[in-house]
Amino acid sequence: MQIVSTIKEMCSISEGVRTAGQIIALVPTMGYFHEGHLSLMREGRRRGDVLVVSLFINPAQFGEDEDYASYPRDFSKDKNIAEGIGVDILFVPTVEEMYPEGYQSFVEVETVTKPMEGQFRPTHFRGVTTVVAKLFNIVRPHSAIFGEKDFQQLVVIRRMVEDLNMGVEIIGMPIVRERDGLAMSSRNTYLTFEQRKAALNLNRSLQKASQFFRSGERNPKRIIEAAKEVIEREQDVTIEYVEVRDAKTLEEIEIIREEAVIALAMKVGKVRLIDNLVFRDP
């Protein structure tokens, strides 16, 4: 596995790979790898002749009072994991490399960034779309693989790629969960034993919503009420949002007729967690 830290070297490698007619698959990450990341890497390995994994904790997508400084980091462990799974190139640029002095260009996607996460993290997606656009320009992948746990992010990136004619195939991969149902996340390490028990209500609430849907309920308001009732059983939990929206456009819907997503965010103590489930008719 080759470790690359400069944009110039990464661009040179990408140019050579494409000139040789090989396929590049990219998995963008912020590191601290878990099985969720590995599922993306395995898919990238399957799709590409050359698998590039970027490891960059992007300050532009963190708000002023968020956890950029304390976000979990373990480069040595990540390097060993990536090498073990067959990553060809680990791209690890510095903040100064990605955002040099005088940097002032950002990519903004408008409507789909406004609801849900956008209500609580108004600058978040501008940082996401900017860094992903930069990675696409640097790595020049044929495909890029993202997890469905960050469902709104996936919708936003697909919108950006289509609107800006980027020519990158965007692959969404299913949420990977712990044995107890908690969606895998680097931030799970923040949870105390008691908080982790409380956090399980995220998945329980989604299962309740799924049960309502499978029984024939198509009214989003009733499904949301059922999900909230489960979450509110825990005292150390604060709901930020529980919403049901069109899975492709994230538009509000009055009745579920096509594929829809229930997405939620809550705080367990000070730890912010998100999760979702897509409603699909059999």
C-alpha positions in Angstrom: 0.0 0.0 0.0 1.2 3.4 -0.9 0.7 6.4 1.4 0.3 9.7 -0.4 0.2 13.0 1.4 0.4 15.6 -1.4 -2.1 16.6 -4.0 0.6 16.8 -6.7 1.6 13.2 -6.2 -2.0 12.0 -6.0 -2.9 13.8 -9.2 0.2 12.3 -10.9 -0.8 8.8 -9.8 -4.4 9.2 -10.9 -3.3 10.5 -14.3 -1.1 7.4 -14.8 -3.8 5.0 -13.8 -6.3 6.5 -16.1 -3.8 6.6 -19.0 -3.2 2.9 -18.5 -7.0 2.3 -18.8 -7.5 1.2 -15.3 -10.5 1.9 -13.1 -10.2 4.0 -9.9 -12.5 3.5 -7.0 -12.5 6.0 -4.1 -13.7 5.7 -0.5 -13.6 9.1 1.2 -13.3 8.8 5.0 -12.3 10.7 8.1 -10.6 7.7 9.5 -10.9 5.8 12.8 -12.0 2.8 10.7 -14.7 0.3 11.8 -16.6 -2.4 10.0 -18.8 0.2 8.2 -15.7 1.7 6.5 -14.4 -1.8 5.7 -17.7 -2.6 3.9 -17.1 0.4 1.7 -13.5 -0.6 1.0 -14.5 -4.1 0.0 -17.0 -2.7 -2.5 -14.3 -0.4 -3.8 -11.9 -3.3 -4.1 -14.5 -5.2 -6.1 -15.2 -2.3 -8.4 -11.8 -0.8 -9.1 -8.4 -1.9 -10.4 -7.0 0.7 -8.1 -8.6 1.4 -4.7 -7.9 4.8 -3.2 -9.0 5.6 0.4 -8.8 9.2 1.5 -8.3 9.9 5.2 -8.9 13.5 6.0 -10.7 15.0 9.0 -12.3 17.9 7.2 -12.5 21.1 9.4 -14.8 22.7 6.9 -17.7 20.4 7.8 -17.5 20.9 11.5 -19.4 23.8 13.2 -17.9 26.2 15.6 -19.0 24.2 18.7 -18.6 20.7 17.2 -16.0 18.0 17.9 -13.3 18.7 15.3 -10.5 18.9 17.8 -11.6 15.8 19.7 -12.7 13.7 16.8 -11.2 10.2 17.3 -7.9 9.6 15.5 -5.6 6.6 15.2 -3.6 6.7 12.0 -1.4 3.7 12.9 -4.4 1.5 13.4 -6.1 2.9 10.3 -3.0 2.3 8.1 -2.8 -1.4 9.2 -6.5 -2.0 8.6 -6.4 -0.4 5.2 -3.3 -2.4 4.2 -4.9 -5.6 5.4 -8.0 -5.1 3.4 -6.1 -4.5 0.2 -6.2 -0.7 -0.3 -3.7 0.4 -3.0 -3.4 4.1 -2.0 -4.1 5.8 1.3 -4.4 9.5 0.5 -3.7 11.5 3.7 -3.4 15.2 3.0 -2.9 17.8 5.7 -5.4 20.6 6.3 -2.8 23.0 4.9 -2.5 20.9 1.7 -6.3 20.9 1.2 -7.0 24.5 2.3 -3.8 26.5 1.7 -3.5 30.1 2.8 -5.9 32.3 0.8 -8.3 29.5 0.1 -11.8 30.9 -0.6 -13.7 28.6 -2.9 -16.7 26.5 -1.8 -19.3 24.3 -3.4 -22.9 24.7 -2.3 -25.9 22.5 -3.1 -29.0 24.3 -2.2 -32.4 22.7 -1.5 -31.5 19.2 -0.4 -29.1 20.5 2.2 -31.7 22.6 4.1 -33.8 20.1 6.0 -32.8 17.6 8.7 -29.1 18.0 9.3 -29.1 21.4 7.6 -31.4 22.8 10.3 -28.9 22.0 13.1 -25.6 22.1 11.2 -26.1 25.0 8.7 -22.5 25.0 7.3 -21.9 21.3 7.4 -22.9 20.3 3.9 -20.9 23.2 2.3 -17.9 21.6 3.9 -18.8 18.1 2.7 -19.5 19.1 -0.9 -16.4 21.2 -1.1 -14.1 18.5 0.2 -15.7 15.8 -1.9 -15.5 17.9 -5.1 -11.8 18.5 -4.3 -11.2 14.8 -3.8 -13.0 14.0 -7.1 -10.8 16.5 -8.9 -7.6 15.2 -7.3 -8.2 11.4 -7.4 -10.4 11.4 -10.5 -12.3 8.3 -9.6 -14.6 6.4 -11.8 -16.8 5.5 -8.8 -17.0 6.6 -5.2 -18.5 4.6 -2.3 -20.4 6.1 0.6 -22.4 4.7 3.5 -26.2 5.1 3.7 -25.9 5.9 7.4 -25.2 9.5 6.3 -28.3 9.3 4.1 -28.7 13.0 3.5 -25.1 13.3 2.6 -25.5 10.6 0.0 -28.5 12.5 -1.6 -26.5 15.7 -1.5 -23.5 14.3 -3.2 -25.6 12.6 -5.9 -27.2 15.9 -6.6 -23.9 17.7 -6.8 -22.4 15.1 -9.2 -25.4 15.2 -11.5 -25.7 19.0 -11.4 -22.0 19.6 -12.1 -21.6 16.8 -14.6 -18.8 15.2 -12.6 -19.0 11.8 -14.3 -18.4 9.8 -11.1 -20.7 6.9 -10.2 -21.9 7.3 -6.7 -22.5 4.0 -4.8 -24.5 3.8 -1.6 -23.8 0.9 0.8 -26.1 -0.3 3.5 -25.7 0.7 7.2 -23.5 -1.7 9.2 -24.7 -2.2 12.7 -23.2 -3.6 15.9 -24.7 -6.8 17.2 -27.1 -4.8 19.5 -28.4 -2.8 16.5 -26.5 0.5 17.0 -25.3 1.9 13.7 -21.5 1.8 13.6 -20.0 5.3 14.0 -16.6 6.6 15.0 -18.5 8.8 17.6 -19.8 5.7 19.3 -16.5 5.7 21.2 -17.7 8.8 23.1 -20.6 6.9 24.7 -20.4 5.7 28.3 -21.9 2.3 29.1 -25.2 3.8 30.2 -25.3 6.2 27.3 -24.8 3.3 24.9 -27.7 1.5 26.3 -29.8 4.6 25.8 -28.5 5.0 22.3 -30.1 1.7 21.3 -33.4 3.4 21.2 -32.4 4.9 17.9 -32.6 1.5 16.2 -35.6 0.5 18.3 -37.5 3.5 17.1 -36.7 2.7 13.5 -37.8 -0.9 14.0 -41.1 0.4 15.4 -41.5 2.7 12.4 -40.8 -0.2 10.1 -43.4 -2.3 11.9 -46.0 0.4 11.3 -45.0 0.6 7.6 -45.1 -3.1 7.1 -48.6 -3.2 8.7 -49.8 -0.8 6.1 -49.4 2.6 7.6 -48.5 5.2 5.0 -49.1 8.4 7.0 -45.7 9.9 7.9 -47.1 11.8 10.9 -48.3 8.6 12.6 -45.0 6.8 11.8 -43.0 9.7 13.3 -45.1 9.7 16.4 -44.5 6.0 16.9 -40.8 6.4 16.5 -40.6 9.4 18.9 -42.6 7.5 21.6 -39.9 4.9 21.7 -37.0 7.4 21.8 -38.6 9.4 24.6 -38.6 6.4 26.9 -35.0 7.3 27.8 -34.4 10.3 30.0 -30.8 11.1 28.9 -31.9 11.6 25.3 -32.8 14.8 23.4 -34.4 14.5 20.0 -33.3 17.0 17.3 -35.5 15.7 14.5 -37.4 12.7 13.3 -38.6 13.1 9.7 -40.0 11.1 6.9 -39.1 12.3 3.5 -38.9 11.3 -0.2 -35.8 9.1 -0.4 -34.6 10.7 -3.7 -35.4 14.4 -3.3 -35.8 14.7 0.6 -39.0 16.7 -0.1 -41.7 16.5 2.6 -44.5 14.1 1.8 -48.1 13.8 3.1 -48.4 10.1 2.2 -45.8 7.4 1.4 -46.4 6.3 -2.1 -42.8 5.7 -3.3 -39.5 5.0 -1.6 -39.2 7.1 1.5 -36.7 7.5 4.4 -37.2 8.0 8.1 -34.2 9.9 9.4 -33.5 11.0 12.9 -30.9 12.7 15.0 -30.6 12.8 18.8 -28.2 13.6 21.5 -27.4 11.1 24.2 -25.8 13.3 26.8 -23.5 15.4 24.6 -23.0 12.7 22.0 -24.9 13.4 18.7 -26.0 10.3 16.8 -27.9 9.9 13.5 -29.6 6.9 12.0 -32.2 6.1 9.3 -34.2 3.5 7.6 -35.6 3.4 4.0 -39.2 2.3 3.5 -39.5 0.1 0.4 -42.6 -1.8 -0.7 -42.0 -5.6 -1.1 
